[in-house]
Amino acid sequence: MLDTFLSRPRWIALAVVSLLASASLHAAFVSEYKSGIVWPEPPIVSPGETAADPPSDAIVLFDGGDLDEFHGGDKWVVQDGHAIARGGGLTSKREFGDCQIHLEFATPEEVKGKGQGRGNSGLYLMGRYEVQILDSFENTTYFDGQCGAIYKQQPPTVNASRGPGEWQTYDVIFTAPRFREDGSVEQPAFVTVLHNGVLIHNHFELQGSTSYVEAPKYSKHPERLPLNIQFHGNPVRFRNIWVRENIQPLVGEPPAEATENQPQLQKPSAESAPAEKPEPNAADKDKSDDSDSA
C-alpha cells in the first residue's frame, strides 16, 4: 500500500508528459486556416476621451460654439455650450446616408404640459425617419410616441428616460434605404438606437417614413439627405452633436487561386450537373391529362 502511494506522483508525472507530447504532436500536424482574402488595413481612428466625445473621423455639427452647420440656427439661442430650440427646426447643411449619430438633449427643467406637449422634439434621419424626443419621465403617452420611439412604428424596448432638465444621450446607427430605378424598395432602412447607453432598438427595420397622420410608406429619395432636429414648441436643449460616415464593413479581395485550406469554388461540370427532365411527347401528355381528370 505504501509503495503504491509513493509511486502515484510518478504516474501523474508520466501522464502529464504524455499529454504534453500528444498536444505537441497534434499542433505539428494541424495547419492554420487562412481565408486567402486580401484585406485592406483598417484606418486608425482616435476615440474621444469619453464615449460621448467625437472620435477623430467624426463630423462635428455642434460643439457648443455656433450652429453654422445648420440652416435655421439663427433662430435658436446658443448659451453656456448648448443650443435652445425656438422659432423652427434645424436642418443640417451636410447630407448623410449610412451613418452613426451622437446627440445630447435635455427636456425643460420646469415641467409644463403632459403627454406629447411636454418636452417634445425629434431627430429626423434623412428628414423623414423620426426618433422621438420627449419628456417621458413619469409622463404617460401612447407608447409608439414616447421618448426613443420610432415615431408611430415601434416603441422603445424600455423607457430609459432621465428626469426633466437632465442631460440625455442618443447614439444612433442608421442604414439608409436603397431603391431600384423604378422606385421600388431594394433594401429597407434599419436603425439601432441607444438611449443613455441603453439599447432600445436593435437593427429595427423601418416600415417607411414616419408621420402623425399617414401610415408609414417608402417613396424613392436620394441616397444622401440632411438631418433635421424638430422644434415642437418646447425649449428643448441640445449639445454635442456629431456624425460618423465610415461605418460600412471592410471589403477584401477574394483569393485568386485555391490555397491549402481554402479551395477555390468551382461551378459544377456538365457531367456532374443533374440531367434535365425531357419534355413529355404529345401521347404521354394526353395520358397525363386523362389521369389528372380521373
Secondary structure, 3 states (H helix, E strand, C coil): CHHHHHHHHHHHHHHHHHHHHHHHHHHHHCCCCCCCCECCCCCCCCCCCCCCCCCCCCEEEECCCCCCCEECHHHCEEECCEEECCCCCEEECCCECCEEEEEEEECCCCCCCCHHHCCCEEEEECCCEEEEECCCCCCCCCHHHCCCCECCCECCCCCCCCCCCCCEEEEEEEECCEECCCCCEEECCEEEEEECCEEEEEEEECCCCCCCCCCCCCCCCCCCECCEECCCCCCCEEEEEEEECCCCCCCCECCCCCECCECCCCCCCCCCCCCCCCCCCHHHHHHHHHHHHC
